[in-house]
Amino acid sequence: MTFIPLLVALACLLCRADAKIDHNRDRQVDKTEKGQILTQKHEEPDHYQKSYTEVFKSKRRDQIGAIESIVNIEESKRRHYVDEVVKNVKQILEQNRETLERIGHRSTDPFPHNSETLKNALSKVLENIAFFADLSVRLPFLEKVVHKNRKLRTVVVWAYNYAKESGLCDSATYKVLDLMAQQQEIIPRSEKFVNPYDKEQAKNRLNELARKEQQKRNEEKQKKMAKKNKSMSKTEL
């Protein structure tokens, strides 16, 4: 598979937002816009948030298609391609984090329907951290990449927390985000943590769980036998 055209198409997918952004306006948010943002925090109805989530779900379907294309790239070429994709995701997350923090929009604030700048930045953060999560759980080598790249890990942790606190993603996306967060040890791994996309890890984990369960049954059986023998000894006395 020729992956340069796919890289270009994917870059467009990752950078796409609900509306075109005026870069001058992005750099210099005037007092009027800030006033609108403050006002909307008190009047934002739930339907804006629900409407965005539906649009987000539609974009996620496109992302899943892109992920499948990446996974199917010849392995010898895939690593270089994925490195470029991750580099692009990191840059997008960092740029839009700066925008959100400069304007002062927190993850728990109401959906910014009156501000194209904020909608654009917020959308790029959510879409790109979701895309990264899909990529991470399907390509386990990214666990080492994130641990070695401090700046990448920092922005991934920030974006994960932002997405979780925003409440704007759908349940399927939150599931893969939490899976990625456990894989990358952003949050503690549950005792039964298994990455279903990592077949080797999943197999080993299931074998380990089966071994522990068998060990537990054996210990319980031994305790019962010991108790029974003790009872028989008392009867004989």
PEKA-V571092 format. One record per run of one state. SS is the DSSP state (H for helix, E for strand, L for the rest). FROM is the first residue (numbers start at 1). LEN is the number of residues. If there is no record, write none. Layout:
SS,FROM,LEN ; SS,FROM,LEN
//
This chain:
L,1,3 ; H,4,12 ; L,16,7 ; H,23,5 ; L,28,3 ; H,31,13 ; L,44,2 ; H,46,26 ; L,72,3 ; H,75,29 ; L,104,12 ; H,116,23 ; L,139,3 ; H,142,7 ; L,149,1 ; H,150,17 ; L,167,4 ; H,171,13 ; L,184,15 ; H,199,38 ; L,237,1
//
